[in-house]
Every structure is written in C-alpha cells, then in structure tokens.
C-alpha cells in the first residue's frame, strides 16, 4: 500500500466534500464550503492546490473549469488513520479504546445499542 498524504484538519473538510460529490468543480467545492465555514474562496482554492500537490487529488481542466477527483479513497484514508489512532493511543487494542470511552461515560445508550447490534451481527457472520 502506498503511503497516504498528510492531510490537515482543514484539508480533510475539503476532501469530505470531494469524496461526497466527485467529480466536482472548484465552484461546487467553494459553494459548499463557504456555506458551512467562514473560509474565503481563495483559501479553499489554496487548499485544493495543496491537496493536488500532496497527491490526494487530481484534476482535469474543462475549458476554464477545474474538475477534481480524489486519488485517495475515503475508506482507505479512514481505515489508515483509524488504525494509526488505535495503535498510538491504545496499543492497537480496540477493547482498550472502548473501555476508556465507557469509563468516561462518553458513549450514549443509543451508541451502546448500536455497538451490541454490530457485535451480534459480526458474531453471526463468523459462525
């Protein structure tokens, strides 16, 4: 597996838009992000350029319009980052992470129900 580009928190917000809408033009990305952030169009364009330079995005120029497509899938990015987080903070042990959240009461009853359901489903799949 190739190394993933380092993506800042702000760049991650740009990537989420692109993952959801790709292929997507600069204008569409800018419209979406200016509606949900206080970023200027110029800031968004700068982040798009950085993401291209980092190898997270590619683009095609259609006339005067740039259309962006991700080079890194959302699933690949999330999986890699999740594993890194788990390894860094919980020695790679999912049970240790869940236990820490349970100890701090950071999991709602609804989330506990969802976790139980996921575990039951997983158990049934492995029988």
C-alpha positions in Angstrom: 0.0 0.0 0.0 1.3 3.4 -0.9 1.8 6.0 1.9 -1.1 8.3 2.3 -0.5 12.1 2.0 -0.5 14.1 5.2 -3.8 16.0 5.2 -4.6 18.8 7.7 -7.9 19.1 9.5 -9.0 21.9 7.1 -7.9 19.9 4.1 -9.9 16.9 5.4 -13.0 19.0 5.3 -12.3 19.8 1.6 -11.7 16.1 1.0 -15.0 15.2 2.6 -16.8 17.4 0.0 -14.8 15.9 -2.8 -15.4 12.3 -1.7 -19.1 13.1 -1.5 -19.5 15.0 -4.8 -16.7 13.8 -7.1 -16.1 14.6 -9.8 -16.6 18.2 -8.7 -15.7 21.6 -9.9 -13.8 24.3 -8.0 -17.1 26.4 -7.9 -19.1 23.5 -6.4 -16.5 22.9 -3.7 -16.3 26.6 -2.9 -20.0 27.0 -2.8 -20.4 24.0 -0.4 -17.6 25.1 1.9 -18.4 28.8 2.0 -21.9 27.9 3.1 -20.6 25.8 6.1 -17.4 27.6 7.0 -16.0 31.1 7.3 -13.3 30.4 4.6 -12.9 32.6 1.7 -13.0 31.2 -1.9 -9.2 32.0 -2.2 -8.5 29.9 1.0 -10.4 26.9 -0.5 -8.6 27.2 -3.8 -5.3 27.2 -2.0 -6.3 24.0 -0.1 -7.3 22.4 -3.4 -3.9 23.2 -4.9 -2.2 21.8 -1.8 -4.2 18.6 -2.0 -3.2 18.2 -5.7 0.5 18.8 -4.8 0.3 16.2 -2.0 -1.2 13.6 -4.3 -4.6 13.4 -2.6 -6.4 14.9 -5.6 -6.2 15.1 -9.4 -8.0 17.4 -11.7 -9.0 17.9 -15.3 -9.4 21.3 -16.9 -12.6 21.5 -18.9 -12.4 24.9 -20.6 -11.9 27.4 -17.7 -13.3 24.9 -15.1 -11.2 22.6 -12.9 -12.9 19.4 -12.0 -11.4 17.4 -9.1 -11.3 13.7 -8.4 -9.8 12.0 -5.3 -6.7 9.9 -5.7 -7.2 8.5 -2.1 -10.5 6.8 -1.2 -12.3 7.9 1.9 -12.4 4.3 3.1 -8.6 3.9 2.6 -7.9 7.2 4.4 -10.3 6.5 7.3 -9.0 2.9 7.8 -5.4 4.0 7.8 -6.0 6.9 10.2 -8.2 4.8 12.5 -5.5 2.1 12.8 -2.9 4.8 13.5 -5.0 6.3 16.2 -5.7 2.9 17.8 -2.0 2.0 17.7 -0.8 5.3 19.0 -3.2 5.7 21.9 -4.4 2.2 22.7 -1.6 -0.1 21.6 -3.7 -1.4 18.8 -6.4 -2.8 21.2 -10.0 -2.0 20.3 -11.2 -3.2 23.7 -8.9 -0.8 25.5 -10.3 2.1 23.5 -13.9 1.1 24.1 -13.2 0.6 27.8 -11.6 4.1 28.0 -14.7 5.6 26.5 -17.0 3.6 28.7 -15.1 4.5 31.8 -15.5 8.2 30.9 -19.2 7.7 30.1 -18.7 9.1 26.6 -21.0 6.5 25.0 -24.7 7.1 25.0 -27.3 4.3 25.4 -28.1 4.6 21.7 -24.5 4.1 20.8 -24.2 1.1 23.1 -27.2 -0.4 21.4 -25.6 0.1 18.0 -22.4 -1.5 19.3 -24.3 -4.5 20.6 -26.0 -4.9 17.3 -22.8 -4.6 15.4 -21.1 -7.2 17.6 -24.0 -9.6 17.3 -24.0 -9.2 13.5 -20.3 -9.8 13.4 -20.6 -12.9 15.6 -23.3 -14.3 13.3 -21.2 -13.7 10.2 -18.3 -15.7 11.7 -20.4 -18.8 12.6 
